[in-house]
Amino acid sequence: MEKNWDPGVKKFFVKILNSISLGLLWMLTCAIAGIYFQLGFINGKPIVYPILFYAAMVTSLFLLVRYLYKIWQKD
């Protein structure tokens, strides 16, 4: 089945799948760190941990978007 595909279409689908999988991985990682490890909440611990967590979350989102933008701009 794969041998009859146009190489451009295959590259396009790989880009789509990579974008979706990286986005879901980022969301899952942030949700696990924020909820399961309780880094997103202030529960009697220093305020520094949630601030660092949200700063790392925003920074990683920026890097993910920049990476995806570069991938989609290629060829």
ABEGO torsion letter per residue (X at the ends): XAAABBAAAAAAAAAAAAAAAAAAAAAAAAAAAAAAAGAABBBGBBAAAAAAAAAAAAAAAAAAAAAAAAAAABX
